[in-house]
Amino acid sequence: MDLFIASTNVSLSHRDFLLIGFPSITHHRRLLLIPFLIIYIMILLINCLLTYRIVVEKSLQSPMYFLIGLLFVVNLSCATTFMPKFLLGLAFDLNQISLAGCLVQMWFIYVIATFESTVILLMALDRYVAICKPLRYHDIMTMRFLVQLTLASLARAVILMTPIVFLDSRIHYCNSNIILHFACENMGLLKLACGDISKIQAIGLIVRMMITVVDGSLIFISYMIIIHTVMFVIKNARSKALNTCSSHVILALVIYANSVSSGLINRLETSVSVDVQNLTSAMYYLLPATINPIVYGVRVKEIRVSLERTFGCKESGIRIAQSNRQGE
């Protein structure tokens, strides 16, 4: 890796940088093109397909599926903020990026990731109202209320993340032009800065932990209340209520466990290689976008029926729909 850094073109100004995703195998980086291209194509196809089915299928026009569709859009957006640039770098060595472009990419990545956390929280709120206040569900979870919550969540993400990117834009960069990452992130960019950056690092850590702890705690509390509520209902209703929450629980565990592990590994710089840090970051951004559609496409019967209709499996879809009605 050191030989590669030394041989890299250093004539770039400190307003331009090189994104080097996996420095230890940089001379064989094209080997990474096929697996990452396949993953990105899968993310595009599956998330777009499921979002389309939720939009056009009348039976899926409800608050829960609105939030699921919003999650698919977030998955697609998060991957698209950096994957095209990363794939072009692997294929054609187009890994140069300006400081302005780096900051814009960072802003979109962080805003979308923060917004995703809030969408997970909104999905927990939806399940809480549906199970704990079923008679008032349609009065509380209206589409207007959901749109307001969505806009407020997006505003929250912008308010929390914009100061971090603004502070990064005011820093003087005088070290190497090489960012040892496949995308622009706060920690990777700060390594190239001159002067004291401890305050900016602290702010970034506090914001990330605040989002994870606050959202994670509220989701945990909502499910504790849900579990307490379903313990007092009849067995069949209890099973159905828990089943509707299982997909969301799996999703929340994957995202928050991924977030915590990625944050810890990326701060253990002396004991963890750059390639491992980048791999955990890639999993943080790409794993939910790959797993979420599969979880909901397989576990949620209404979405599965809609997909079967799309691919012509009408008879199987009808049987599942009939079994759903009988179960209700």
Buried (B, 14 or more C-beta within 10 A) or exposed (E): BEEBBEEBEEEBEBEBBBBBBBBBBBEEBEEBBEEBBEBBEBBBEBBBBBBBBBEEBEEBEBBBBBBBBBBBBBBBBBBBBBBEBBBEBBEEEEBBBEBEBBBBBBBBBBBBBBBBBBBBBBBBBBBBBBBBEEEEBEEEBEEEEBEEBBEEBBEBBBEBBEEBBEBBBEBEBEEBBBBBBBBBBBBBBBBBBEEEBEEBBEBBBEBBEEBBEEBBEBBEEBBEEBBEBBEEEEEEEBEBBBEBBEBBBBBBEBBBEBBBEBBEBBEEEEEBEBBBBBBBBBBBBBBBBBBBBEBBBEBBBBBBBBBBBBEEBEEBBEEBBEEEEEEE
